[in-house]
Amino acid sequence: MENQIDTKRKELLFGNISRHRQLTLNACQYIWENPETGFREWKAHRYLWDAFTALGYSPVAAGNIPGFYADIDTGRPGPTVLVFGELDALLVEGHPDADPETGAVHACGHCCQAAALLGLAAALKEPGSLEGLCGKIRLTAVPAEELIEIEYREQLRRDGIIHYYGGKPEFMYRGMLDGADVAMMCHSASIPSHVGAIRGGGNGFITKQITYMGRSSHAGGAPHAGVNALYAANQGLNSINALRETFRDNAHIRVHPIITKGGTAVNAIPDCVTMECYVRGASMEAIRSANQKVNRALAASAAALGAEVMLQDRPGYSPRSRSLAFLELARDAMESFLVKTSYGPDTWSGGSTDLGDVSCVMPVIHPLIGGVVGGAHGVDYRIADPEAACLDIVRFHMLALELLLRNDARRCYSIMEDYQPPFTGIGEYLAYTNGFILDRNAVRYDGHGNVLLNLGTEEKTI
């Protein structure tokens, strides 16, 4: 049966994984103790690069950003399977294990993914691991899944170092995913050890930087002479909240702004207030529609106070499309060794991942495996059971590869044929996402009492 793995075969594969148990756990501990945020993960990069090289791989570096891939050729023609391991940490103020200088901490478990990628690389070098398989396996250490520090990433973009804020779309741009046919990764989750969960798709989003510009004056002596950028920003927040009932439930719209700078002195009318925001949704069309409403609300709020507002929109991540056939393969792999597997192909996540960008051009899976506790992105998050959180991910990937690439990769080819990607290729997809880029002062005053909301196709005079 194509959905089953022989017991002796599984014992061989798991034995090969166990031989590198300590290598895997040591990597997890090192990366946990050396957290770095997106596009800064040079410690993790060097650690894994050296380990891959020691195993006999010839990694291909991304270049001037962290990350690399290493190919394994089975020696028989067939498809190419991508396996991702993410490198980056979060910023979680107050976490007991956060870096005291940067505030970075692996409160999403990417250290487990990265360690599992190394454990898989080691196990695949063992005798018998590739027996009966065809095609290629591309092990990919990728940076910057957590889209944070927007100002820093925008500076990298302006400096020509990156073109996209997320590691996977940046790897797509750099050709690091060229030739791949399907992609998978497995994420740690706050569920019991040796338990798996498989879910359907998830939201995408665009990211926004918003700068309200007013005029400073003495807050007590001459407030009438100023234009309060903070009040304009607060009005913008209220206007966004007033929009929420206009969003369709099945569009899964989420809009969540924060104020990153609200003034400099309490006795001065704030003349510059900055915000960051995501607009999330279940489709690119829904995101675009919601974002037009948000931009109109932000601009009208500036106009109401006599302020200006600079809108800077950038592509974030695309919605993650599901492949039912690939999800079923993930279930088969998990049920063959885990205590329990929760299967919910019709569930939808309001969160986002840049694996969604990859799903725009090929089938992907993103299941969950237990072994951590605490809330994701929270101060109580920790790796409670490294054996489960790391080694079970290796086991899952090994069995998924077995199901994909044995029997002349019949099941992998079936998944590929069944999937209808939203775009025909990486170039078409990236060109589409570039359409979300916006840099615009959204309010203009003509000096004759007229105000123009400068929103492109939605320009309005008031």
N, C-alpha and C positions, 0 to 999 in steps of 0.2 A: 504493500500500500504506500502511495506517495506521501501520505500524511503521517506516517509512522516511521520510527527509527529503531532498528534492531537493537536489542538490549546489549549485546556484546559490543556493537559499534558505539553505543552511547557510553559504555564503561570505558572503552579506549579513549574516546574524546575527553571524558571527564577526568580520566587519569592524566592525560596530557595537560589539562588545565591545572590540576592539583600540583603537578611538579613545579609550577611557577606561582604557587599561592603566595609565598612571602614576597616575591618580586612585585606582585600586584598590590598587596597590602602596604608594602613600603612606599610605593608610588602614591597611593591614596593619602598616607600620612604626610608625606613630604609636601604634596600639593595643598593639602588642608592647612599645613603650617606656613605655607608661603602663598597666600592668596593675592591675586592680581586681577584688576578689572580689565574690561575689554580693550584689546589692542595694546595692552601693557604686559602680557603674560609671558615674559621672556624667561623667567625662572622655570616655569612649567615646560615651556618649549625646549629649553636646553636639557632639562632632566629627561624628558621623553626622547628627544633626538639622540642623546648619548646612549640611552637604553636600547632604542631601535637599532642604532648602529652596532652596538655590541652583540645584538642578536643576528647580525649579518644582513640587515636591510640597507638599502640605499635611499634614504628619504629625499623627497623633493620639497624644498622649502618654498614658502609663499613669497619670500623676499624680504621686504622692509617692514613686514608685520609678522607677529608670531604665527606659528602653525605650519603644518607640512602634511604630505601624504606619502604612503609607501605601498607599492603594488606587490601583490602576490599572484604569480601566474601558475595556474595548475598544470599548464602544458597541453591542455586540451581546449579547443575553441568553444566559446560560450559567452554569455553575458558578463558584464562587469557590475559587481555589487559594491556600493559604498557603505562603509561602516564609520559612523561619526563618534568622536569623543570630544566633548567641549571642555575648554580650558579656563574660562573666566569665572571670577567671583563677583559678589555683590557688595554694595555698601549698606551695612546694617548697623546703625548707631546703637551702641549699648550691648552688642553681642559679646559675650565673655572671651571669645577667641578671635575677635576682630584684630587686625593689624593695628597696633597703637598709633602708627603714623598716618596710615591711609584710611583706616576704617573698613578695609576690605575683609570679607569673610566668605567662605564657601557655604552660604546658607541656602543653596539650591542643589547641592550635591554633585556639581560638575567634577569635583575631585574624584568621585567614584567612577564616572564615565571615562575620564582620562586614564585612570588606573586600569579600568577594564579593557580599554583599547590596547594598553601595553600587555596585559595578561593574555588577550586574544592573540596578539602578535607573537608572543612567546609560544603559546600552545600550538599555533599553526605551523611552527617550525619543527614540531615534534614528529617522529615517524608515524605515518598512518593518518595524520590529520587531513591531508588533502586527497586521500585515496578515494577514487570513485567520483571526484568532483570535476567540474569543467569550468572554463571561463577564468575571470580574474576577480580578486578581492582588493579593494582599495581602502586601506586603513587611513583615516583622515582625522588628524588633530586640528580642531578648528577653533579660532578665537571668537570672542565678542558675541555671545548669544544674548546676554542681558543688555538691552538697549538703554543704557544709562549714560550719565556724563555727556549730554548732548552737545554742550558747548565745546568740550574737548574734541568730540568726534567731528564736529563741524570744522574746527580748526585743522584737523587732519585732512579733511576733505579739501579745504581751501589751499592747503599746502601741497596737494597732489599726492598725498600718501595713500589715502583711500578714496574710493568713489561711492561706497555705500556704508551705512552705519553698522550693518550686521556682518558677522564673519562669513556666513554661508553665501549671502548674495555677493560679498566681496570676492570669495573664492570662485563663485560662478563667473564673475567678471574677469578674473585672472586666469581662467581656463583650468582651474584645479579640479573641476568636476566633469570636464569634457570626456566623452566616451562612456560615461556611467549610464546604467540602464535602470537600476532601482537603488534606493537608499534606505538605511535604517539606523536607528539609534535607540537606546533604552535609558530611561530616566529613573533615578531613585525617587521614592515617594514615601510619605509618612503612612505606610500601611504595614501590617505585620511582616516579619521576616519570612522569606520563602513563599511569599504571596505575590501574584502578578495582577495587573489591571490593564485592560485594553479598551481604549476609547476611540470615538470617531474623529471628527475634525475639530477645528478651533479657529478663533478670530484672527484676523490680520489687523494692521493699523498703519496710520501715518503718524509721524512725530512732528510737533510744532514748537517753535520758539516764538514768543509773542513779546514785543517790547512796546509798552505805552510811553509816550513822550509828551510831557506837559511843560510847565514853566514854573521855576522855583521862585518863592517869595517868603517873606517872614510869616510864619504860621500864626503868630499872634497879632503883629502890628499891621500886616498888609495881606491877609489871605486873599482879598479880592483881586490882588494884582497877579496872582498865580493861576496856574491850571494844574489841578491835582491829578497826577497820573495814577496814584493809588486808588482814588475814587473811581476813575475811569476803569481801572482793572477790576475793582469790586463789582462795578456795574456789568462788566463783561462776564464775570462769573455768574451773576444773577441771571443774565440773559441766556447763558448756556443752560442753566437749570430750568428756565422757562421753556426750553425747547424739548425737554426730555419726553414729554407725552406725545410729541410728534414723531418719535422714532418707532417704527414697526417692531413688534416683539420678535418676529422671525429674523430680523436683521441683526439682532444681538449687539446693538450699538452701545458702546461704552465711551464716555468722554470724561477724562479725569485730569484736570489741570492742577498745577501747584504754582505758587508765587515763589520765585527764587531770589528776588530782590524787591523790597517794598519801601525803600527810602533809606536815607543815610543819617538824618538828624531829626529829632522829634519837633524841633522848633522851626523846621523849614518845610514848606509845601513840597512833597516829592515830585521831582520832575522826570524821573525815569523809573519805571517798574517793569521787571521782567518775569515772564512765566514760561513754564514748559507744560506740554500737554500731549496726550495721545487721543486720537479718535479711532476707536476700534469698531470692527464690524465683521459680519459673516461673509461678505463678498466685497470685491473691489468697488463695484457699483454702489453698494450701500455706504461704504466708507466715503466715497467721493461725494455722494448726496448729503450725508451728514456733515461732512467737512465744509461744504458750501454754506450750510446753515450756520455752523459755528463761526466761520469767518465773517459772515454778515452780522451776527450778533456782536462779535468783538469790535468790528468797525463802527457799527451804529452806537455802541457804548462809548467809544472814543469821541465820536462826533457830538454826543449828548453833553459831554463835558468840555468841548472845545479842544480836545487833545488830538494827537496823532497816534497811529499804531502801526508798527512794522510787523508783518506776518512772514514767517519763514517756515515753509512746509517742506518736509523731506520724506521720501519713501521710508517706511518702517519695515514691517514684515507682511507678507501676504497671508490670507487665510490658508489654513492647512486642509487641503482636499484629501478625502479618504479613498483608499482602494480596498473595497470589501474583500477581494480575494487575498490581498496581502495581510489584512487584519486576521483573516481565517488562518493563514499560515502562522502568524504570530501566536494565535491561540493554540494551534497544534504543538508548536515548540514549547510554549509555557506549560501546557497541561501534561507534557511528557516528563516533567521533572519537578515542578513546583507543587506545594501542598494544595494551593487553591489558585484559580484564575478567575477574575471577574471580567466578563465580556460584555461590553456595551457599545457596539458599533454605531448606534444611532445617537449617542450622547454628543454634546457640543460644549467645548470649553470657551469661556470668555477670555481666557488668557491667550498668549501668542508665543510663537517661536519662529525663528528664521528657517526651520525645517519646512514651514509653509512655502517659502520661496522655492525650495527644491521641489515641492509637490506641484508647482506650476509647470514642471517639465518632465517629471517622472514619478512613478509610484513610490510612496514612502510609508514607513511605520514608525511609531513613537510610543511604544508601550511603557508601562511603569513596573518597577519591582521594589519591594519593601526592604527595610533595613535601617531607615532613618526615623527620627522622631522630631516632633515640634512642627510649627507652622513654616511652610516654605516662605523664604525671605524674612523670617522672623528671628527674634533674639533667642528663642529657645531651640532653634534648629541644631541638630547634631547627628553624627553618624553613630547610631547605637549598636549596630551589628555589621561591622565591615565585611565579615565573611559573606553575609547575604547581600549587602549593598553593592559589593564589588564583584565577588566571584559568581553570583547568580547572573549578573549582567553578562559576564564572559560566557557562562553556560548557555544563556539564551542566544547570544550571537552565534555561538558555535553550532547550535542545533538549527537555528534559522538558516545559516549558510548551508548546512547539510540538506535541508529541505529544498532550498532554492537551486542548488547547483549539482545535485546528483541526478541520475537518470537523464543525462543529457540536458539538464536544466529545464525539463518540461514544465515544471511548476512555475519557474521564474518566467519563462516565455509566455505562459498562460496569463500570469499577472500583468505582464507588459501589454499583451494584446487586449486584455479586458479594460485597461485603464485609458481614459480619454483625458489627457492633460489639458489644462486651460490654454496653454500656448504650445506652439510647434517646436520651440527651441529656446535656448538660453538668450540668444540675441534678441528675439522678438519679445521675450518676457522683460528683459532689462529696459528695452526701449519703451515699453508700456509704463513701467514704474517711474521712469524719468518724467513722465507727464504729471506726476504729483509735485514736482519741484516748483516752489513758489518763493519769490523774494519781492515783497511789495509793501510800500507805504499805502495802507488801505484807506486813508482819509486825506482828501485834498480840499483846501479852502481857496476860493477864487478871488477873495477880497471884496466881493459885492454881495455878501450874505449867502452865497450858495455853497453847499458842501457836497462834494462828490465822494461817494463810497466806491473806491477804486478796487473792484473785485473781479476784474477781467470781464468775462462774459456776463457777469451780474452787476456791472456798473450802474449805480443809481445816484441821481441828483436829488438832494433834499433841501 
